[in-house]
Amino acid sequence: MQNDDSSAPQYRKLACRVVDITCGQGVTIVEPANLYGCTLEDGVFVGPFVEVQRNAVIGARTRIQSHSFICEKVTIGTDCFIGHGVMFINDLFKDGHPTYDVDAMLKTCIGNHVSIGSNATILPVTICDHTVIGAGAVVTKAIATPGIYAGNPARLIRPL
């Protein structure tokens, strides 16, 4: 029996959407990805199925693994590692619904030499240099002391 085209599964080609970004030298973006209005410094790696929104800044030699979401107003330092499925949040739904006002969205600042494990969730906070965030952690408060943090909410496991 022949397989005619009408009964064959239909696939949609996924593409890399890269619009209006500032990009340093040696940057790698693996398709499919969605990046717009952001800045990627030298040597950044962006894995597949990653979204980086406008006004986000990714520091030199930082690696962002697959399925991660870097929302607007996130700054990530140099030589960082963002694991698979890491989610950054810029809206705390204070009024019980999403805000559409960019000025009301909150900032997140990740220092240099920070590693964030797979499936971590990072609320609008500041994380200092030389910090490790464990897989699945939920960071709800600023981290000012270098160390290893894990749990929900994330807490210091041991200093570095």
NORVENMO-V820070 format. One record per helix or strand of 3 or more residues. SS is the DSSP state (H for helix, E for strand). FROM is the first residue (numbers start at 1). TO is the last residue. If there is no record, write none. Layout:
{{SS/FROM/TO} {SS/FROM/TO}}
This chain:
{{H/5/7} {E/17/19} {E/33/36} {E/50/52} {E/74/76} {H/102/104} {E/108/110} {E/147/150} {E/155/159}}
